């Protein structure tokens, strides 16, 4: 699976909901890493490294894709099979479909979703629309395309058919509009919501989210109405499960936002040297202690007078013995069985 385009088909649904949405930076999440592993197993047929539940999910999707291939072969013996096919979409973006099956006039697109969150139905799913556009453009003879989303963990399969003459132009217009708004939008176009903000990489800089989440009052209503937000403001006064649920939504958004702000401020201070009001970079030096008196003595003995030497040797020896005695003390070490010392004759038996 290669790198994603800036306006990847899998991200278009977020950008349609809010044109300022952008993917999060950093390491791949555990869920994304699992999805990548399961997609690789689906593509190669190699199930090594998967647990029983993961194997079941991959096998279910593999069986579904095989049945799709058999359906298309019943229409024509000249069915092409493409796995992990990269599709260009109107020169604006590209994406990689898990499976594309094509004959002279028909095509089927299969895409596996191994997560637990349900995806938009194939009928309105922007990722599916983009893939269908890519197939129509790549094969001019294809009259209609079936898009299939498989979600084995939800026991769900969503299908939709799209026709070149009836659907292609409106599909293109929707995808073009989403990308155009993402490229050129105004602050007032931003729409914070749990759906978009939880997976957005702009938490630290998004003015619209700040107005909603920090002031806890604004003109937007996607997260919660103003009155409810005022009730949520004091966690000790959450009177109903509904208010607690809305507060949980805000917590899930604000925690990663706060972490993002702290990291971004630290990066800015270290790179530019500029001071940020209220933000301080602290460094703590460890307490210097003598951990090995003998090595310390070897390093400094030639620089000391005879009297200093005698005094330091006595002090270092006393401290070392005191520390050793502390470590052996039954009052400081817990279970006596863990402190047992066997005679050397016993430990060497049988050697």
N, C-alpha and C positions, 0 to 999 in steps of 0.2 A: 504494500500500500504506500503510495508515494505522498509527496507533500500536497497540502491543500492549497487551492487558489484562495486569494484574498476574499472572494465572494463565492466560496464553495457552495454547491447546491445544498449540502447538509446544514448550512448556516442560514440559508435564505429565510426560513420561517422566523428566526429571531430578528433578522434585519427588517422583515416586513412588520413585525410587531413594534420595533423601535429602530429607526434608521441609524442611531448612534451605537448600536450594539457592535461589539468586536470580541473575538475569542480571547480567552485568558492566556497569559504567558506562563512559562514555567514548565515543570516536568509533567509528563503524562499522568493522569489520575489512575488509580488502581482499576476503576471501572473501564476506562478507555484502554488500558493495557490488556485487560481481560478480553475486551471486544476485539482488539487486534489479534490476539492469540487465537480466538475462536474463528475469526474470519480466515486466518491462515489455514487452520485445520479444515474449514469448509472448502477452501480453494484447492488444497493439496490432497485431502483425504487422509492426512496423517493425524491421528487422534492422540498421539503420544503426548503426555504432559497434561491432558485434560482429566478432570475428575468425572465421577459418574454423571452428575447433573449436567455438566458442560458437554459431555459426550452425547447425552440424550438430546440436548438442544441442537447441537450441530447435526446430528443424525436426522432429526425431524426436518430441518431445513433442507438437508441434502436430498431426502426423499421427496419433498415438495418440489424442488428444482428438477428432479428426475421426472416427476409426473408432468411438469410443464413442458419439458423437452418431448416427452412421448405424445402429448396433446398436439404440439406443433408438427411433429413428424407424421401424425395421422392426416394432416392437411397436405403435406408435401414431404417428399423424401429428401429434398435439398435444404434441410434446416442447418443453418450455421450456429455453432455454439461458441460463445465468447465469455470467458471468465475474467473478472477484474478488468473490464474494458474501460479505457479512458475515453470519455465523450466530450468533445468541444460543444459549447452552447452559444451560438450566435456571435462568436468571437469575444464574448463578454466574460466568460468563465469556463471552467471545465470540471468534470467530476468523474469518479470511477464507480461504475455499477458492478455489483457482485456477479450478476449473470445477465447476458443479453442473448436471446434466441431469435433468429431471423430466417424467414423463407422469402419467397418472391414478393409477397404482398403484406404479410403480417409479421409482427414482432412481439416478443414478451420480455419484460424486464423484471428481474427478481432482485430484491434487496433484503438482506437479513438485519434484523435489529435484535441484538442479544441482551439489551438492558431490560430494566424493570419499568421504565417510564413509557407509557403508551405514546405512539407517534400519531400524527394527524392521519386521518383516513386517506387512502390512495386517491380518492376523488378530488380532494383539495390539497394534497400534500405537494408543497413547492419543490421539494427534492425530486419527487416522482415526475412532476411537470418538466423540470429541467432535463432530466434524463430522457423523457419522451421526446422533447424538442431535439436533443442531440441525436436520437435514433432517426427521427424524421429527416434531419439534415444529412446524416451520414448515408442513409439508404432512401433515395428519392422515390423508389418504386413501392415503398411500404405505405399502405393505405391506413392501417390502424395499429395502435400499440396498446398492449395490456400491461399495466404496471401492478406488481404484486409486492406487498410488504409483509414479511414473515416475522412474527414476534413469538418465538417458542415459549418463552418464560411467562407470557400472558395468554398462551394458547390462542393466539389471534393471527388471522391472515386477512389482509385487506386488499381488495382488487378494484381496479377501475380501467375502463377502456376509453381511449382517446382516438379521434378520427382526424385525419389530415385536413379535410375540407371543412369540417364543422368546428374543430377545436384549436387547430394550430395557431392561428393568428391571435386569439384571445390569450392563449397560453404564453406566447411570446411577449405580448404586451404586459402581462402581469410580472413576468420575470424581469423584463427590461425596466419597469417602473421601480421595482424593489431595489435593483442595483443602482439606478440613477439617484434615488433618494438617499441611499447609503453613501454615495459619493459626494452629494451636495445637499446638506440639510441644515436647518436652523435650530437653535436651542429650543425653541418652542415646539419643534417636531418630536422631541424626545418624550417617550412615554414609559416611565418606570413601572414595572410590574414584577411579581415574583417569577413569572415565566421567563422573562428576559434577563432580569438583574442577577439572578442566582448564578448564571453561567456567563456573565459579561465581564470582560477585562477592563472596563472603564469605570469601575466602582469608585476609584480614588479621585477621578476628575469629572464625573458626571454631575453637572449642576442640577439637573432635574431630579436625580436620585437624592442629592443632598437636601433639596427643599422638602422632599417627602419624608426622608428617613431621619434627618437631623433636626429640622425645625418641628417635625411631627405635625405639620399643618401646611396644606397648599391647595391649589385648585384642582389637582389630579385626584381621581377616585379609584385608581386601579388597585392599590394596595388595601385601602380602607377609607371610608368616609371620614371627614375631619372630626366629627364628634367621637367616633369610635377610636380614632388615633389619640385624642385627648384622654380617653379612658385608659388606653393602653400605656400611656406615658408613665404611669406609676404602677410598676409590676405588682405591688402589694395590694392593689385594688382591682385586680382582675376577677370579676365576679362570676363570669360565665365561661364554659368551655369554648364558646365561639370567640370571645375576646382573647382567651389564652392561645387559641389557634392562630389568630391574627398576629399576636405578639410573637409567636414562634416564627412566623413568616419573616417579620422584621429582624429577629435575632439571626436567622440564617443568612440574611442579606448583610446586616451590619458587621457581623464578626469578620467575614473575609474582607469587607471594605476597610475596617480598622487596620487589619494586618497589612493590607495593600498600601494604605497611607503611610504607615510606619516604615515599611521597606522602601517606599519611593522617596520619602523624606531623607532617610539615611543615605540612600544612593545619591541624592542631590547634594547633600552636605559634603559627602566624601569626594564627589567629583568636582564641585565648584568652590567649596570652602565657604559658601554663603551661610549666614546664620538664619534660622527659621524661628520666629517668635514662638516661645513655648516648647520648642523641641531642642533637646540637649543630647549630645553624644557623650556618653560617659565611658571612661575606661578605668578599670580597677587593677592595680598591681597586686600580685599575690604576696602574701607575707613571706619574707625571706627567713628560712630556717636552715639549720645545719642538720642534714639527714644522715651524713656519714662522717663522724668525727675523725676517723683515721685518714680519709682522703683529704679532709680539710686541713689536718695537721701537716700532711706532706706538702701541701701547697704553700703554707705560711711559715713553717718552722725556721727557714733561713732568714726571715725578716724580723725575727723577734729576739729580744735579749734573753739571757739565761733565766732571770727571775720571771719574766713574762711567760717564757716557755713552760716553766714548772707550774705556774698558776693555771695556764690554759689547759695543760694536759690533765691536771686534776679535775678541773671543771668539766671538760669534755667527757672524761671517763665516768664521772659521777652521773652526768645527764644521760649518757648512753645506758648505764646500768639501770637507772631509774626508769627509762622508757621500756627496757627489756622486761624489767620486773612488772611494770604495768600491764604489758601485753600478756604475761603469763598468769596474772592474778585471776583466781576463780571468780572474783566479784565483777570482773570486766569482760569475761569471755564466755559466759553462758554455760552450755552443756559441757560437763567435764569429759564426756566420752570423745568429744571432738578435739581434746587437747592431749590425748594419750600419747606417750612416748614409749616405744618398745625398746628393750635392749638390743644392741647391734647384733648380738648372737641370735636373737629371735628373728629379726628381720632378714637375716642372711641364710636362715635354714632353707635347704633345698636348692641353694644356688651353687 
